[in-house]
Amino acid sequence: MAGLIDRWKNRALTPQTVPQAEGMSFAEGKGLSLYRQYQERLLQINACDFGDLILHMITLMQNHRDILASIQRRARFLLVDEYQDTNVAQYLWLRLLAQRPETEPRHICCVGDDDQSIYGWRGAEVGNILRFDQDFPGAKVIRLEQNYRSTGHILGAASSLIAANASRLGKSLWTEAGAGEKIDLRGLWDANEEARTVGDLVEDRQRQGDSLSEMAILVRAGFQTREFEERMITLGIPYRVIGGPRFYERAEIRDALAYLRLLVQPDDDLAFERIINLPKRGLGTAALQMINRLARAEGTSMSRAAAQLIGSEDLRPQARRALAHFLEDFKRWREQIDQLDHPSLTELILEDSGIVEMWQKDKSPDASGRLENLRELVGAMREFDSLNGFLEHISLVMDNQEASGLEKLTIMTLHAAKGLEFDTVFLPGWEEGVFPNQRSMDEGG
């Protein structure tokens, strides 16, 4: 509902102007009514949300021409940056501010690049920049086509790719930097072969005297880093991951590994503590402290202490039931170790434990990435003969601490790399659904 209201406000739609069909399409026809009640409640408590900041301004200036005239007199020069990422509300607001009698000059300058419009999912309307010269007749369009960073071959490749976009003004980028090295394009079978090939090429460059610090692997999504991390560890190539933890250090991966460690080693107290209430199952700090005290007093593990507490009256009935269910799950999973292969068993644990459901219900922007990482973890296990073999491998990977002071190869997402330059760049994973990712393809823009 919050997302729907936000989208309406991005389009400058008040409860009075939302199209009837749209208003009826949510919550069994109650969407528009809920929006109206929401706005009324905000007014009662003298509050506004982020979308209101511009929506109220538009309403004010449309209904009170004296206020609009006052603002126009004060805001005589207008400069808009990143114009390709403005939404409908911002566009209407700007049009109101820029209105002038024909006898007066209009001082408005918009800077933007239609080829860099990436916020359609957040309400951005690339059409704003495409029709700028129609909205403001007589405007001078200055194309900034000289590129100061890339070489000719890179610009040529980029221009040929972007030319496939349907809605664009078009431009011809050029540079004085010369043609530069040609792009080396390779078709590889899978992510493993990608990692092996990149590793070999990095070693070749090193032998030629190139610095690791001037090389980067740029991926589209965080889950892609795992293959490269493991390959660099195998080759003994120091690396760093920018913009996030290394793959096996990510919270959701550590959570999943804790379940697996406790599965094969019931006396692993660190694993037990990490997942006893993850996902939340009503076992708070008091229950955990009680389990801990009993384990220390008995000189036993927390799992064994928990089993004892289930049969006592020390814990609240709800906590006892949750703890019994938790231990019963592990008993059931251990019985299936010989029946299922370890990737299938891991998938079962992630589903049964509620971890997958927890991230599916999570509305934060990185939730989908965490689910991708968990799928990548299951995929990584297929390379190993057993669960124990996989967990031993993880221990070695986690112990491979970054050595300080060494030159390091950089691994990061393309988004984190904005503005950074490297002599040698590897771009893996250029495949359907990854680059560009599936969501941006589904937008149809």
Secondary structure in CASP SS format (residue, H / E / C, confidence):
PFRMAT SS
TARGET T0000
AUTHOR 0000-0000-0000
METHOD secondary structure of the structure
MODEL  1
M C 1.00
A H 1.00
G H 1.00
L H 1.00
I H 1.00
D H 1.00
R H 1.00
W H 1.00
K H 1.00
N H 1.00
R C 1.00
A C 1.00
L C 1.00
T C 1.00
P C 1.00
Q C 1.00
T C 1.00
V C 1.00
P C 1.00
Q H 1.00
A H 1.00
E H 1.00
G H 1.00
M C 1.00
S C 1.00
F C 1.00
A C 1.00
E C 1.00
G C 1.00
K C 1.00
G H 1.00
L H 1.00
S H 1.00
L H 1.00
Y H 1.00
R H 1.00
Q H 1.00
Y H 1.00
Q H 1.00
E H 1.00
R H 1.00
L H 1.00
L H 1.00
Q H 1.00
I C 1.00
N C 1.00
A C 1.00
C C 1.00
D C 1.00
F C 1.00
G C 1.00
D H 1.00
L H 1.00
I H 1.00
L H 1.00
H H 1.00
M H 1.00
I H 1.00
T H 1.00
L H 1.00
M H 1.00
Q H 1.00
N H 1.00
H C 1.00
R H 1.00
D H 1.00
I H 1.00
L H 1.00
A H 1.00
S H 1.00
I H 1.00
Q H 1.00
R H 1.00
R H 1.00
A C 1.00
R C 1.00
F E 1.00
L E 1.00
L E 1.00
V E 1.00
D C 1.00
E C 1.00
Y H 1.00
Q H 1.00
D H 1.00
T C 1.00
N E 1.00
V H 1.00
A H 1.00
Q H 1.00
Y H 1.00
L H 1.00
W H 1.00
L H 1.00
R H 1.00
L H 1.00
L H 1.00
A H 1.00
Q C 1.00
R C 1.00
P C 1.00
E C 1.00
T C 1.00
E C 1.00
P C 1.00
R C 1.00
H E 1.00
I E 1.00
C E 1.00
C E 1.00
V C 1.00
G C 1.00
D C 1.00
D H 1.00
D H 1.00
Q H 1.00
S C 1.00
I C 1.00
Y C 1.00
G H 1.00
W H 1.00
R H 1.00
G C 1.00
A E 1.00
E C 1.00
V C 1.00
G H 1.00
N H 1.00
I H 1.00
L H 1.00
R C 1.00
F H 1.00
D H 1.00
Q H 1.00
D H 1.00
F C 1.00
P C 1.00
G C 1.00
A C 1.00
K C 1.00
V C 1.00
I C 1.00
R C 1.00
L C 1.00
E C 1.00
Q E 1.00
N C 1.00
Y C 1.00
R C 1.00
S C 1.00
T C 1.00
G H 1.00
H H 1.00
I H 1.00
L H 1.00
G H 1.00
A H 1.00
A H 1.00
S H 1.00
S H 1.00
L H 1.00
I H 1.00
A C 1.00
A C 1.00
N C 1.00
A C 1.00
S C 1.00
R C 1.00
L C 1.00
G C 1.00
K C 1.00
S C 1.00
L C 1.00
W E 1.00
T C 1.00
E C 1.00
A C 1.00
G C 1.00
A C 1.00
G C 1.00
E C 1.00
K C 1.00
I C 1.00
D C 1.00
L C 1.00
R C 1.00
G C 1.00
L C 1.00
W C 1.00
D C 1.00
A H 1.00
N H 1.00
E H 1.00
E H 1.00
A H 1.00
R H 1.00
T H 1.00
V H 1.00
G H 1.00
D H 1.00
L H 1.00
V H 1.00
E H 1.00
D H 1.00
R H 1.00
Q H 1.00
R H 1.00
Q C 1.00
G C 1.00
D C 1.00
S C 1.00
L H 1.00
S H 1.00
E H 1.00
M E 1.00
A E 1.00
I E 1.00
L E 1.00
V E 1.00
R C 1.00
A C 1.00
G H 1.00
F H 1.00
Q H 1.00
T H 1.00
R H 1.00
E H 1.00
F H 1.00
E H 1.00
E H 1.00
R H 1.00
M H 1.00
I H 1.00
T H 1.00
L H 1.00
G C 1.00
I C 1.00
P C 1.00
Y E 1.00
R E 1.00
V E 1.00
I C 1.00
G C 1.00
G C 1.00
P C 1.00
R C 1.00
F H 1.00
Y H 1.00
E H 1.00
R C 1.00
A H 1.00
E H 1.00
I H 1.00
R H 1.00
D H 1.00
A H 1.00
L H 1.00
A H 1.00
Y H 1.00
L H 1.00
R H 1.00
L H 1.00
L H 1.00
V H 1.00
Q C 1.00
P C 1.00
D C 1.00
D C 1.00
D H 1.00
L H 1.00
A H 1.00
F H 1.00
E H 1.00
R H 1.00
I H 1.00
I C 1.00
N C 1.00
L C 1.00
P C 1.00
K C 1.00
R C 1.00
G C 1.00
L C 1.00
G C 1.00
T H 1.00
A H 1.00
A H 1.00
L H 1.00
Q H 1.00
M H 1.00
I H 1.00
N H 1.00
R H 1.00
L H 1.00
A H 1.00
R H 1.00
A H 1.00
E H 1.00
G C 1.00
T C 1.00
S C 1.00
M H 1.00
S H 1.00
R H 1.00
A H 1.00
A H 1.00
A H 1.00
Q H 1.00
L H 1.00
I H 1.00
G C 1.00
S C 1.00
E C 1.00
D C 1.00
L C 1.00
R C 1.00
P H 1.00
Q H 1.00
A H 1.00
R H 1.00
R H 1.00
A H 1.00
L H 1.00
A H 1.00
H H 1.00
F H 1.00
L H 1.00
E H 1.00
D H 1.00
F H 1.00
K H 1.00
R H 1.00
W H 1.00
R H 1.00
E H 1.00
Q C 1.00
I C 1.00
D C 1.00
Q C 1.00
L C 1.00
D C 1.00
H H 1.00
P H 1.00
S H 1.00
L H 1.00
T H 1.00
E H 1.00
L H 1.00
I H 1.00
L H 1.00
E H 1.00
D H 1.00
S H 1.00
G C 1.00
I H 1.00
V H 1.00
E H 1.00
M H 1.00
W H 1.00
Q H 1.00
K H 1.00
D C 1.00
K C 1.00
S C 1.00
P C 1.00
D C 1.00
A H 1.00
S H 1.00
G H 1.00
R H 1.00
L H 1.00
E H 1.00
N H 1.00
L H 1.00
R H 1.00
E H 1.00
L H 1.00
V H 1.00
G H 1.00
A H 1.00
M H 1.00
R C 1.00
E C 1.00
F C 1.00
D C 1.00
S C 1.00
L H 1.00
N H 1.00
G H 1.00
F H 1.00
L H 1.00
E H 1.00
H H 1.00
I H 1.00
S H 1.00
L H 1.00
V H 1.00
M H 1.00
D H 1.00
N C 1.00
Q C 1.00
E C 1.00
A C 1.00
S C 1.00
G C 1.00
L C 1.00
E C 1.00
K C 1.00
L E 1.00
T E 1.00
I E 1.00
M E 1.00
T E 1.00
L C 1.00
H C 1.00
A C 1.00
A C 1.00
K C 1.00
G C 1.00
L C 1.00
E C 1.00
F C 1.00
D C 1.00
T E 1.00
V E 1.00
F E 1.00
L C 1.00
P C 1.00
G C 1.00
W C 1.00
E C 1.00
E C 1.00
G E 1.00
V E 1.00
F C 1.00
P C 1.00
N E 1.00
Q H 1.00
R H 1.00
S H 1.00
M H 1.00
D H 1.00
E C 1.00
G C 1.00
G C 1.00
END
